[in-house]
Amino acid sequence: MTLAVQAVDFAYEDGSPVLKHVSMDFTAHSVIGVVGANGCGKSTLFKLLLGLYRPRHGNVLWQGQPLTYAKKSLFEYRQRVTLVFQEPDQQIFYTDVFDDIAFSLRNLRVNEAEIERRVSDALSLVDGQNLINQPVHALSYGQKKRVAIAGALVLDSSYLLLDEPTAGLDPIGTRQMKSLIETFASLGKHVVMSSHDIDLIYELCDYVYVMADGAVVSAGNPETIFLDKVAMENIGLEQPWLVKMHQTLGIPLFRSEQEMYNQASVIQ
């Protein structure tokens, strides 16, 4: 299943341009990162991808065709492309975990036995089986994030859009989120994420789009993108710490901390 945006322009009611002739293809890679300074248009892009906004010009392309905004078409589309907002409370509406995750399946009139299986499977993917009967008010911020993601995964979507997936998480929660993203990608799905955590983007993504002032200013594999120190500084972004070490100390260029430690063990 293919997803892309083609020459998209978008502006809010006051006419201020937010996205300027943006084209991106999310099909050829498993984990795609979208990075840029605050206000560059990342969150607006995600809302366009979900069909919450319509482009002023250009198209969101689904299966090679412009997205259709009729209610039934969007309903079907959002079973294949799901968005997890930065703040989990924006999409958790029920008082207990099971009913919240089951909500979309009940809207689809899935039978209860199948709902129980799929809710259990979704929680297993986010390592949240122990949360299934918990009241939402008793959950930590990180647990709420996992429940919100399980609510997206329960639909067996092809594309998972993650807006700042590690924001507000402690180191343990961040590691769990990394593992979840890797698991989802290993199932043949696509993850598209925006994040200010440049180290996360560098480690997990196999393709990166860089945005500035509502436009795509560069795109490519993480090594190519983040090795360009001047370009990163010009748009207000830091380089990943592993890239900094490579350029400053002359050590090999590693993609993850674990890869670096593994290589050090081999040398010793």
Secondary structure by P-SEA (a helix, b strand, c coil): ccccccbbbbbcccccccccbbbbbcccccbbbbbbcccccaaaaaaaaaccccccccccccccccccccaaaaaaaaaabbbbccccccccccccaaaaaaaaaaaacccaaaaaaaaaaaaaaaccccccccccccccaaaaaaaaaaaaacccccbbbbccccccccaaaaaaaaaaaaaaaaacbbbbbcccaaaaaaacccbbbbbccccccccccaaaaaaaaaaaaaacccccaaaaaaaaccccccccaaaaaaaaaaac
